[in-house]
Amino acid sequence: MTASYQVHGDVAVITLDNPPVNGLGLATRQGIVAGLAQAQADAAVKAVVMTGAGKAFSGGADIKEFGTPKAIQEPNLLSVILAVENCSKPVVAAIHSVAMGGGLELSLGCHYRIAAPGTKIALPEVKLGLIPGAGGTQRLPRVVGVEAALNMIVSGEPVKSEMLAMLPGQKLFDKVAASTESLMDEALAYARGVADVRPLPLVRNLPAKHPQGDAYFQFARNMVRGMAKNFPAPLQCVDAVEAATKKKFADGMAYEREHFINLMWTSESRALRHLFVAERAASKIPDVPSDTPLRSIAKVAVIGAGTMGGGIAMNFLNAGIPVTILEMKQEAINHGVEVMSRNYEAQVKKGKLKQQKYEERMALLKTTLKYDDLKDADLIIEAVFEELGVKEAVFKQLDAVAKPGAILASNTSTLDVNKIAGFTQRPQDVVGLHFFSPANVMKLLEVVRGEKTAKDVLATVMQVAKKIRKTAVVAGVCDGFIGNRMIEQYGRQAGFLLDEGCTPSQVDKAIEKFGFAMGPFRMGDLAGNDIGWAIRKRRYVEKPGMKYSKTADLLCEKGRFGQKVGKGWYDYLPGKRDAIPNAEVEQMVAEHRKALGITPRKIGDEEIVQRLVFSLVNEAARILEEGIANKASDIDIVYIFGYGFPVYRGGPLNYANEVGLFNVVQAMQRFAQNPLDDAAFWQPAPLLARLAAEGRQF
């Protein structure tokens, strides 16, 4: 069992011990119930203290049991809480570090609660597309008040125990301990002090009322509706908390449970639960053991003070790691540092950063014009122009000056990391670190593993990614790695749709309605259409047989490179990002269509979405089969955190699973019949075809 039982004089102590956060798995639940039974059978025991080992009281459900029969096997969490409430001897929860989800619900079933200062208290189920399912919506309003409870439940965000203890009339904590270290002694003393108090207090017997009642809940619904959009759970949180104020406790519990179970079956909750597990699994590399020794990263250098280089540097400054930026000209350094300062100053103005923190971060920054000043760096990241010859010059210089064991990283988004590693005498120390723009904001980091990249280098950069708060995904070497290789096929489909009868705004609106942050043409304008143009020119030489629409080339020939010049597929007003359709662009598309002898046809949103999304799916299946990605969930993480794929759909491969791979293959076979499309591309990837034929999923 993962819960232990010990007796301290006349008090029994049940300790949850299921690392890392004392998840309430079946064995832990069984241990709690067994401990309660043992305490009740022992006449010498007058009271019970329940606590958690290690660094948590309990983080809630055991994620390893998500979606398995064990999650609901008796004693389920509701039964455990009922056993706690029905215990004939007082049960005191000694809460510390973390009490979240089911862990908080368990503590609310105890007769008394003592919290250590700094404990994070939360009901985060909404982040998994759920409402609390073991009484959280019914008990929390009774101890912290309706408004505070609803805010916590709808946001899912943790609140420190001392903040909650300050709420007027709160009954969540009977006492706040002096410290985490003294918590157990104080809990044992408290338990002895209440050993003879009867009747035993139950949270369920407390009132849950709001003075404005209906008006307050209607206001809350209006607020939540505007924020929740494609997620059903937040509004149901409001309904469940309202039920706590209007129904008998047992009826409110039944209401909560019914809605919790219904939400478990929604595609949105499945997507969020998939991403929750996928994000944690992304850091696990099959052949790199978790105990691989790490290299020390105390000093970082960045080559290039442009938008990307400056953004990369900010990540390390934010984490308290000193950074040296190298540039070739002082003006470039001055401009780069000025942009970084402006970014920080904007955060200070918005109250997101304290002035002192801003000054501390900038004090960690050094600049130089000499490669020799990088000789002490533990990690050097180049962020120079995306051209192999430029990278070669940089890495040959780095090879000459970097100390032995320094990690040399390229921020390339498409180039061959093996070739880049070959420019050095230490290919084992070279890795790709593909940051996404803006690098100080975007959460995704593609870690590109060269064929000679050392395992300790991989383990180290994955750890560094956590330190700078990035979600890192490992990719193998190929043109474009995971994200950009897939987005090229997506972009090709967008071009074919223009040739066949769509306008840029029609395509963008359809995919944005599906849930993307922005459509392919708005995205091109944001990234710079000249970047895609340069890649296509390379493709025309390397892959002369590959089919492309030429409309994007025509656009670039007109100098319409996107937002940076105020005109691309759309027009942009100075200082604004609103995309304004341009009649000349639409005319250009129509004339090109006419020159190709194509009669435009009406294309519906469903076809637009399927062709764009399934192009991602087919290329992703090839990437998986080639071993460029370790697992399907890694690809979903790349697209959620790097490319604006809708979170509530869980990524392209999770979405394909939801649609059904048989149906995806059927659609691809239809698209292959279209003479204006690329029939060869729409042949399902062997992995996709095999899974569909066997009725399996990614």
C-alpha distance (Angstrom), angle and dihedral (degrees) to the residues before:
residue distance angle dihedral
M1 . . .
T2 3.79 . .
A3 3.80 95.0 .
S4 3.81 122.7 71.6
Y5 3.83 131.0 -151.8
Q6 3.80 125.4 -147.4
V7 3.79 133.5 162.8
H8 3.82 120.7 -136.0
G9 3.79 103.8 -169.1
D10 3.79 104.5 -66.0
V11 3.84 96.5 -10.1
A12 3.82 124.8 81.4
V13 3.81 117.1 -147.9
I14 3.82 120.5 -152.9
T15 3.82 110.0 -165.1
L16 3.81 121.1 -165.6
D17 3.80 106.9 -140.2
N18 3.80 111.9 177.5
P19 3.85 107.8 124.1
P20 2.94 140.9 -110.5
V21 3.84 97.0 24.6
N22 3.81 103.3 -7.1
G23 3.79 93.3 -104.3
L24 3.79 113.0 -158.6
G25 3.79 97.3 -114.7
L26 3.78 123.2 161.3
A27 3.83 94.9 -90.5
T28 3.81 91.2 50.2
R29 3.81 92.0 48.6
Q30 3.80 90.5 49.1
G31 3.82 89.8 49.9
I32 3.82 92.6 52.7
V33 3.82 93.2 50.4
A34 3.82 91.5 45.5
G35 3.82 90.2 49.9
L36 3.80 92.3 50.8
A37 3.82 90.8 49.8
Q38 3.82 91.0 49.5
A39 3.82 92.0 49.5
Q40 3.80 92.3 50.0
A41 3.80 92.0 48.9
D42 3.82 92.6 52.4
A43 3.82 111.2 82.3
A44 3.82 90.4 -163.7
V45 3.82 91.4 62.1
K46 3.81 112.0 87.1
A47 3.85 100.3 173.1
V48 3.82 142.9 6.0
V49 3.80 131.1 -130.0
M50 3.82 118.3 -160.6
T51 3.81 119.5 -162.1
G52 3.80 142.6 148.6
A53 3.80 130.4 -109.0
G54 3.79 122.2 -126.6
K55 3.78 121.3 -1.5
A56 3.80 101.8 -13.9
F57 3.78 145.0 45.1
S58 3.81 86.7 -148.0
G59 3.79 134.8 -43.6
G60 3.81 91.4 -154.9
A61 3.80 130.0 -117.1
D62 3.80 118.7 26.1
I63 3.83 103.7 -110.9
K64 3.81 90.6 -151.7
E65 3.82 87.5 67.9
F66 3.82 96.2 47.9
G67 3.78 110.0 133.1
T68 3.83 93.7 2.3
P69 3.83 128.4 114.1
K70 3.83 88.8 -111.0
A71 3.82 90.0 68.7
I72 3.82 91.5 68.0
Q73 3.81 100.5 25.9
E74 3.80 113.3 123.0
P75 2.86 129.2 -63.9
N76 3.80 84.1 46.7
L77 3.80 118.2 178.2
L78 3.81 93.4 -91.8
S79 3.80 89.6 55.0
V80 3.81 91.8 47.8
I81 3.82 91.7 51.8
L82 3.81 90.0 48.0
A83 3.81 89.3 51.8
V84 3.83 89.7 51.9
E85 3.82 92.2 49.3
N86 3.81 91.6 47.4
C87 3.79 94.5 48.8
S88 3.81 108.2 123.6
K89 3.82 90.9 -142.0
P90 3.82 124.5 61.8
V91 3.81 114.8 -91.2
V92 3.81 116.2 -152.9
A93 3.82 118.9 -164.5
A94 3.82 111.3 -144.0
I95 3.79 99.4 -158.6
H96 3.80 123.6 -166.7
S97 3.81 141.8 158.6
V98 3.82 99.4 -7.8
A99 3.81 132.5 14.4
M100 3.78 108.2 167.5
G101 3.78 138.9 153.2
G102 3.79 110.7 -24.0
G103 3.81 89.2 5.2
L104 3.80 91.0 62.7
E105 3.82 90.8 42.1
L106 3.82 89.3 53.1
S107 3.81 90.9 52.0
L108 3.83 89.8 49.7
G109 3.80 88.0 59.2
C110 3.81 90.5 56.9
H111 3.80 119.1 94.3
Y112 3.82 93.7 -126.0
R113 3.82 136.2 16.9
I114 3.80 130.8 -154.7
A115 3.82 117.4 -176.1
A116 3.77 131.7 -161.6
P117 3.82 114.5 -131.9
G118 3.81 114.3 -95.2
T119 3.81 94.6 29.5
K120 3.81 112.3 151.3
I121 3.80 109.6 -130.0
A122 3.83 119.5 -167.7
L123 3.78 149.0 143.5
P124 3.84 98.1 -149.9
E125 3.83 98.3 168.6
V126 3.82 92.0 114.5
K127 3.81 87.6 69.1
L128 3.80 87.2 64.5
G129 3.80 92.6 48.2
L130 3.81 92.4 -100.6
I131 3.78 141.6 104.8
P132 3.82 120.0 -127.5
G133 3.81 106.9 -77.8
A134 3.80 106.1 -165.3
G135 3.78 102.2 59.9
G136 3.81 100.7 -68.2
T137 3.81 94.2 128.7
Q138 3.81 90.9 47.4
R139 3.81 102.5 42.0
L140 3.83 104.6 34.4
P141 3.86 94.4 61.6
R142 3.82 87.9 53.8
V143 3.82 93.6 58.5
V144 3.84 106.2 32.8
G145 3.82 101.1 24.7
V146 3.78 130.1 -98.4
E147 3.82 98.7 -85.3
A148 3.81 96.9 46.6
A149 3.81 90.5 45.7
L150 3.79 94.0 48.6
N151 3.81 91.9 49.0
M152 3.81 90.4 51.9
I153 3.81 94.4 45.5
V154 3.82 96.6 45.7
S155 3.82 94.8 45.4
G156 3.80 97.7 36.9
E157 3.82 87.5 -150.1
P158 3.82 121.4 143.2
V159 3.81 121.1 -112.2
K160 3.80 123.4 -159.7
S161 3.81 115.8 -110.4
E162 3.83 93.8 -123.2
M163 3.84 90.3 55.8
L164 3.80 90.8 53.3
A165 3.81 91.2 45.3
M166 3.82 88.5 60.8
L167 3.82 94.1 59.0
P168 3.82 111.5 113.7
G169 3.79 111.9 -104.0
Q170 3.83 93.9 0.9
K171 3.81 116.2 166.1
L172 3.80 98.2 -178.2
F173 3.79 93.7 99.9
D174 3.78 124.5 36.5
K175 3.78 87.5 -169.0
V176 3.82 140.4 1.2
A177 3.80 111.0 -139.0
A178 3.80 121.4 -129.0
S179 3.82 91.0 -118.8
T180 3.79 143.5 -17.7
E181 3.80 88.6 -101.7
S182 3.82 93.2 56.1
L183 3.83 94.9 41.1
M184 3.82 97.6 98.5
D185 3.81 94.9 46.2
E186 3.81 90.2 48.6
A187 3.82 91.8 46.1
L188 3.81 92.3 50.9
A189 3.81 90.9 48.9
Y190 3.81 91.2 47.1
A191 3.81 91.5 48.9
R192 3.82 90.7 53.2
G193 3.81 89.6 48.4
V194 3.83 93.4 56.3
A195 3.82 97.1 35.3
D196 3.80 93.2 109.5
V197 3.83 99.5 35.9
R198 3.80 112.8 118.7
P199 2.96 141.0 -142.8
L200 3.82 93.8 41.2
P201 3.82 110.2 -126.1
L202 3.82 116.8 -115.0
V203 3.82 124.9 -165.6
R204 3.81 89.2 -142.5
N205 3.84 89.4 66.8
L206 3.81 94.0 57.5
P207 3.84 119.3 96.9
A208 3.84 122.6 -107.0
K209 3.79 109.6 -157.8
H210 3.80 139.6 148.7
P211 3.83 119.1 -158.1
Q212 3.82 93.0 -139.1
G213 3.82 95.1 39.8
D214 3.81 111.0 170.2
A215 3.81 94.8 23.2
Y216 3.81 92.4 53.2
F217 3.81 94.4 49.0
Q218 3.81 92.1 46.9
F219 3.82 89.3 51.9
A220 3.83 89.7 48.0
R221 3.81 91.3 50.3
N222 3.80 92.2 51.4
M223 3.81 91.0 50.5
V224 3.81 94.5 45.9
R225 3.81 94.2 44.0
G226 3.81 90.5 59.3
M227 3.80 92.3 50.9
A228 3.81 101.7 36.4
K229 3.83 98.4 55.9
N230 3.81 104.8 153.9
F231 3.80 97.0 15.6
P232 3.83 119.0 87.9
A233 3.84 97.1 -168.6
P234 3.85 101.3 75.4
L235 3.82 93.6 57.8
Q236 3.80 90.3 46.6
C237 3.81 88.3 53.4
V238 3.82 87.3 60.4
D239 3.81 91.1 48.7
A240 3.81 92.5 49.6
V241 3.81 94.4 48.7
E242 3.81 89.2 48.2
A243 3.82 88.0 52.4
A244 3.82 87.8 56.8
T245 3.82 88.7 60.0
K246 3.81 96.8 44.3
K247 3.79 108.3 32.2
K248 3.78 134.9 61.3
F249 3.80 110.7 -94.9
A250 3.83 94.9 -105.8
D251 3.82 91.4 49.0
G252 3.81 91.1 47.8
M253 3.83 90.0 51.4
A254 3.82 90.7 50.9
Y255 3.82 89.8 48.9
E256 3.82 91.6 50.6
R257 3.81 93.0 47.5
E258 3.80 93.9 49.3
H259 3.80 92.2 51.7
F260 3.81 92.7 43.7
I261 3.83 91.3 54.3
N262 3.82 92.9 45.4
L263 3.81 91.2 51.4
M264 3.83 90.9 49.9
W265 3.81 87.6 66.8
T266 3.81 96.9 50.0
S267 3.80 119.8 107.7
E268 3.83 88.9 -128.9
S269 3.80 93.2 58.9
R270 3.80 91.8 43.7
A271 3.81 88.5 52.4
L272 3.81 94.1 49.4
R273 3.80 93.0 45.9
H274 3.80 89.4 48.8
L275 3.81 90.8 52.4
F276 3.81 92.3 45.7
V277 3.81 90.3 58.0
A278 3.83 93.8 36.6
E279 3.80 94.2 54.5
R280 3.80 91.1 53.8
A281 3.81 92.4 44.1
A282 3.82 93.5 51.1
S283 3.80 92.6 78.8
K284 3.81 92.3 56.2
I285 3.84 112.8 94.0
P286 3.83 113.3 -167.1
D287 3.82 98.0 -133.4
V288 3.82 98.7 32.1
P289 3.83 109.4 84.0
S290 3.80 117.4 -136.9
D291 3.81 90.1 -121.8
T292 3.83 94.5 56.2
P293 3.84 107.9 139.7
L294 3.82 112.0 -107.0
R295 3.78 129.4 -137.5
S296 3.80 116.4 -122.1
I297 3.82 113.9 -105.6
A298 3.80 106.7 -167.3
K299 3.83 99.6 137.7
V300 3.79 129.3 35.7
A301 3.80 131.6 -166.5
V302 3.80 126.8 -161.4
I303 3.81 122.9 -162.6
G304 3.78 110.5 -148.3
A305 3.80 127.7 36.2
G306 3.80 96.3 -149.3
T307 3.79 126.2 115.6
M308 3.79 92.8 -70.9
G309 3.81 97.3 40.2
G310 3.80 92.7 47.9
G311 3.80 91.7 47.9
I312 3.81 91.6 49.5
A313 3.81 91.0 49.7
M314 3.82 91.3 51.7
N315 3.82 91.0 59.3
F316 3.80 90.9 60.4
L317 3.81 94.9 41.2
N318 3.81 88.3 52.4
A319 3.82 88.4 55.2
G320 3.82 92.3 50.1
I321 3.83 95.1 -107.2
P322 3.84 116.6 138.2
V323 3.82 114.5 -118.0
T324 3.81 132.4 -162.1
I325 3.81 115.7 -161.1
L326 3.81 119.0 -155.7
E327 3.80 124.1 -157.5
M328 3.79 134.8 163.5
K329 3.82 96.1 -128.2
Q330 3.79 132.2 39.7
E331 3.82 91.3 -134.8
A332 3.82 89.7 59.4
I333 3.81 90.5 51.1
N334 3.80 92.2 47.9
H335 3.79 92.0 50.1
G336 3.81 93.0 46.5
V337 3.81 94.1 49.4
E338 3.81 90.3 46.7
V339 3.83 91.2 54.1
M340 3.82 91.3 49.0
S341 3.82 90.5 49.2
R342 3.81 90.8 50.1
N343 3.82 90.7 51.2
Y344 3.80 91.2 52.4
E345 3.81 92.9 43.6
A346 3.80 89.8 53.6
Q347 3.83 88.6 54.9
V348 3.82 90.6 49.2
K349 3.83 91.2 51.1
K350 3.82 90.9 51.0
G351 3.81 90.5 50.2
K352 3.82 91.9 -115.8
L353 3.81 93.5 116.3
K354 3.80 132.3 34.1
Q355 3.80 117.6 -124.9
Q356 3.79 90.4 -122.8
K357 3.83 91.7 54.0
Y358 3.81 90.3 49.7
E359 3.80 90.7 52.5
E360 3.82 91.8 46.3
R361 3.80 91.2 52.4
M362 3.79 95.3 48.1
A363 3.84 89.3 47.9
L364 3.82 87.9 62.9
L365 3.82 90.7 59.7
K366 3.81 123.7 95.7
T367 3.79 127.5 176.8
T368 3.80 131.8 -154.7
L369 3.79 144.4 173.2
K370 3.82 93.5 -154.2
Y371 3.80 128.5 82.5
D372 3.81 88.8 -151.1
D373 3.82 89.0 71.0
L374 3.82 89.3 67.5
K375 3.81 94.7 64.1
D376 3.83 93.6 104.5
A377 3.83 97.1 47.3
D378 3.80 117.7 117.8
L379 3.81 93.6 -161.5
I380 3.82 124.7 27.0
I381 3.82 119.5 -170.8
E382 3.78 120.7 -169.6
A383 3.79 117.5 -150.5
V384 3.81 101.3 175.4
F385 3.82 132.7 133.2
E386 3.82 114.4 -46.6
E387 3.80 97.4 -111.7
L388 3.80 124.6 112.5
G389 3.82 95.0 -134.0
V390 3.81 91.2 54.8
K391 3.82 91.0 48.5
E392 3.83 90.0 49.4
A393 3.81 92.6 56.4
V394 3.83 91.3 48.6
F395 3.80 96.5 48.2
K396 3.80 93.8 46.8
Q397 3.81 88.0 54.5
L398 3.81 91.3 47.0
D399 3.79 91.2 49.7
A400 3.79 88.5 57.0
V401 3.83 98.1 49.1
A402 3.84 109.4 24.7
K403 3.79 116.1 101.1
P404 3.82 120.0 -113.1
G405 3.82 110.5 -82.1
A406 3.81 95.0 22.5
I407 3.80 112.2 139.4
L408 3.81 112.6 -123.5
A409 3.80 112.6 -156.1
S410 3.79 133.2 -174.3
N411 3.79 122.1 -151.8
T412 3.80 90.2 -153.2
S413 3.80 115.6 148.4
T414 3.82 98.0 -161.4
L415 3.83 113.0 0.8
D416 3.81 127.0 110.8
V417 3.82 108.3 -90.5
N418 3.83 90.4 -165.2
K419 3.81 90.3 59.7
I420 3.80 90.2 46.9
A421 3.82 90.3 50.2
G422 3.82 87.9 50.0
F423 3.82 90.2 63.5
T424 3.83 87.2 70.4
Q425 3.80 136.9 59.4
R426 3.83 88.7 -128.7
P427 3.83 108.5 57.9
Q428 3.83 89.4 157.9
D429 3.83 88.8 68.6
V430 3.83 95.6 51.0
V431 3.80 123.2 96.9
G432 3.80 137.5 159.0
L433 3.81 117.3 -113.9
H434 3.80 105.2 -175.4
F435 3.81 107.9 -169.5
F436 3.80 118.5 -169.2
S437 3.78 123.0 -128.6
P438 2.99 125.7 -71.7
A439 3.81 83.0 35.2
N440 3.82 95.0 -167.3
V441 3.83 90.7 55.6
M442 3.82 110.3 31.1
K443 3.79 113.0 89.0
L444 3.82 99.4 -151.8
L445 3.80 124.5 95.0
E446 3.82 119.7 -179.7
V447 3.80 108.6 -151.7
V448 3.80 106.8 -157.2
R449 3.78 114.0 -152.7
G450 3.79 114.7 -150.8
E451 3.78 119.7 -151.9
K452 3.83 89.4 -105.1
T453 3.83 99.6 35.6
A454 3.83 107.5 131.7
K455 3.80 118.5 -118.6
D456 3.81 92.3 -125.4
V457 3.82 88.8 54.0
L458 3.81 89.8 54.7
A459 3.80 93.0 45.8
T460 3.81 90.6 48.3
V461 3.81 97.0 50.2
M462 3.82 91.2 46.4
Q463 3.81 88.1 54.8
V464 3.81 91.2 45.6
A465 3.82 88.7 52.1
K466 3.82 89.3 58.4
K467 3.79 90.8 48.8
I468 3.82 91.9 54.3
R469 3.83 90.1 43.3
K470 3.78 98.4 -111.6
T471 3.78 128.0 141.2
A472 3.80 103.0 -129.3
V473 3.80 125.0 -156.9
V474 3.81 122.4 -173.0
A475 3.82 117.2 -129.4
G476 3.77 131.9 -177.5
V477 3.80 124.2 -129.0
C478 3.79 117.5 -78.8
D479 3.78 134.6 118.1
G480 3.82 105.5 -65.4
F481 3.83 94.6 0.2
I482 3.83 109.2 -134.6
G483 3.80 108.3 -37.7
N484 3.79 103.8 36.0
R485 3.80 94.0 39.2
M486 3.81 88.8 58.0
I487 3.80 95.6 41.1
E488 3.81 90.2 57.0
Q489 3.82 90.1 64.4
Y490 3.80 90.2 45.8
G491 3.81 89.3 52.4
R492 3.81 92.2 48.3
Q493 3.80 90.2 54.4
A494 3.79 90.6 49.6
G495 3.81 88.7 54.8
F496 3.82 93.2 49.3
L497 3.82 89.6 50.8
L498 3.82 89.2 57.1
D499 3.80 90.8 49.7
E500 3.80 90.9 51.3
G501 3.81 98.7 50.1
C502 3.83 114.1 -69.3
T503 3.79 128.6 118.5
P504 3.83 120.0 -135.7
S505 3.81 91.6 -110.3
Q506 3.83 92.4 50.0
V507 3.82 91.4 54.9
D508 3.81 92.8 44.5
K509 3.80 93.9 48.0
A510 3.81 92.8 50.0
I511 3.82 94.9 52.1
E512 3.81 92.7 40.7
K513 3.81 89.1 52.9
F514 3.83 86.2 53.1
G515 3.80 85.7 57.4
F516 3.81 109.6 -95.1
A517 3.81 114.4 142.4
M518 3.81 88.4 -125.0
G519 3.79 137.8 -6.5
P520 3.83 125.5 -107.9
F521 3.80 95.8 -95.1
R522 3.80 96.0 47.7
M523 3.80 87.3 45.8
G524 3.81 90.9 52.1
D525 3.80 90.5 51.7
L526 3.80 90.8 50.2
A527 3.83 95.6 47.7
G528 3.82 94.3 40.0
N529 3.81 121.3 -96.7
D530 3.81 90.0 -131.6
I531 3.83 89.4 68.1
G532 3.80 91.9 59.1
W533 3.80 89.2 43.5
A534 3.82 91.2 56.5
I535 3.83 90.8 50.2
R536 3.82 92.0 49.1
K537 3.83 91.6 50.4
R538 3.80 87.5 54.8
R539 3.81 90.2 47.5
Y540 3.82 92.8 51.7
V541 3.83 87.7 60.8
E542 3.82 99.1 37.4
K543 3.82 98.0 39.5
P544 3.80 107.2 23.0
G545 3.82 91.9 169.2
M546 3.81 95.3 57.5
K547 3.78 113.5 110.2
Y548 3.83 120.3 -128.6
S549 3.78 136.8 168.8
K550 3.81 109.0 -116.2
T551 3.82 95.4 -148.9
A552 3.83 93.2 96.5
D553 3.83 90.1 52.3
L554 3.81 90.2 51.7
L555 3.80 89.5 50.7
C556 3.82 91.5 52.9
E557 3.80 91.9 46.9
K558 3.81 85.4 61.7
G559 3.83 89.5 54.7
R560 3.79 92.5 -113.2
F561 3.81 96.0 144.5
G562 3.81 96.9 156.3
Q563 3.79 139.7 -107.5
K564 3.80 94.5 -13.2
V565 3.83 90.1 66.3
G566 3.82 96.0 31.9
K567 3.80 94.4 -111.7
G568 3.78 137.1 69.8
W569 3.79 128.8 119.8
Y570 3.81 81.7 -22.3
D571 3.79 136.5 26.1
Y572 3.82 121.0 -109.2
L573 3.79 129.7 -158.1
P574 3.83 116.8 -134.9
G575 3.82 111.7 -82.3
K576 3.82 92.9 5.8
R577 3.80 132.4 99.7
D578 3.81 98.5 -158.2
A579 3.82 109.6 129.9
I580 3.82 109.2 -132.6
P581 3.85 114.4 -166.1
N582 3.81 112.5 -119.5
A583 3.82 119.4 -141.7
E584 3.83 92.7 -153.3
V585 3.80 91.5 56.0
E586 3.79 91.4 50.3
Q587 3.83 88.5 47.9
M588 3.82 90.0 50.2
V589 3.83 89.8 52.7
A590 3.83 91.4 48.4
E591 3.82 93.1 48.5
H592 3.80 92.1 48.6
R593 3.81 89.3 50.2
K594 3.80 89.5 50.9
A595 3.82 92.0 48.7
L596 3.81 88.6 54.8
G597 3.82 89.9 51.6
I598 3.82 92.5 -117.6
T599 3.79 119.7 151.8
P600 3.82 106.1 -146.4
R601 3.80 117.6 -121.9
K602 3.79 132.5 -162.2
I603 3.81 109.5 -98.8
G604 3.80 120.0 -165.1
D605 3.80 127.1 -138.8
E606 3.81 92.1 -110.3
E607 3.81 92.6 60.0
I608 3.81 91.5 45.0
V609 3.80 92.1 52.4
Q610 3.80 95.2 43.3
R611 3.80 94.6 49.6
L612 3.80 93.1 47.9
V613 3.81 97.2 42.9
F614 3.81 98.1 38.2
S615 3.81 90.0 50.5
L616 3.82 85.9 61.0
V617 3.81 90.4 47.6
N618 3.81 95.2 50.6
E619 3.80 93.9 48.4
A620 3.82 90.1 44.9
A621 3.82 89.6 55.3
R622 3.81 89.5 54.1
I623 3.82 90.6 48.2
L624 3.81 90.1 52.1
E625 3.79 93.5 47.8
E626 3.81 91.5 49.9
G627 3.81 90.8 51.1
I628 3.83 92.9 -118.6
A629 3.82 87.1 129.0
N630 3.81 121.8 38.7
K631 3.80 95.9 -142.6
A632 3.80 142.2 -0.8
S633 3.80 93.1 -109.0
D634 3.83 90.3 59.4
I635 3.81 89.0 61.4
D636 3.80 90.7 50.7
I637 3.82 89.8 51.8
V638 3.83 90.8 51.1
Y639 3.80 91.4 53.5
I640 3.80 96.7 42.7
F641 3.83 95.9 48.1
G642 3.80 100.3 30.5
Y643 3.80 109.8 30.6
G644 3.80 108.5 31.1
F645 3.81 97.3 -108.9
P646 3.84 107.4 167.7
V647 3.80 110.3 -89.0
Y648 3.80 93.0 -146.6
R649 3.82 89.2 61.5
G650 3.81 92.6 53.3
G651 3.83 99.3 -133.1
P652 3.83 132.3 -55.0
L653 3.82 97.4 -70.0
N654 3.80 94.7 44.0
Y655 3.82 87.4 49.5
A656 3.82 90.6 50.1
N657 3.81 88.9 52.3
E658 3.82 89.5 51.5
V659 3.83 92.2 50.0
G660 3.81 90.3 45.1
L661 3.80 122.0 -108.9
F662 3.81 91.2 -119.0
N663 3.82 88.7 59.6
V664 3.82 91.9 45.8
V665 3.82 90.9 53.8
Q666 3.81 91.4 47.3
A667 3.82 90.3 54.0
M668 3.82 91.5 48.5
Q669 3.79 90.5 53.0
R670 3.81 88.8 53.9
F671 3.81 91.7 50.2
A672 3.82 90.3 50.3
Q673 3.84 88.4 62.5
N674 3.83 90.5 61.1
P675 3.85 106.7 102.0
L676 3.83 91.7 -155.2
D677 3.81 93.2 54.4
D678 3.82 128.7 69.0
A679 3.82 105.9 -89.9
A680 3.83 93.2 -173.9
F681 3.80 92.0 56.5
W682 3.80 92.2 51.4
Q683 3.80 93.2 59.6
P684 3.82 98.9 112.0
A685 3.79 112.9 -108.1
P686 3.84 109.3 -104.0
L687 3.81 92.2 -111.9
L688 3.81 92.1 50.5
A689 3.81 92.5 46.5
R690 3.82 91.1 48.8
L691 3.82 94.8 48.6
A692 3.80 91.7 46.7
A693 3.81 92.4 49.3
E694 3.81 91.2 50.1
G695 3.81 93.8 46.2
R696 3.81 91.0 -117.9
Q697 3.80 134.5 132.4
F698 3.79 137.4 -129.8
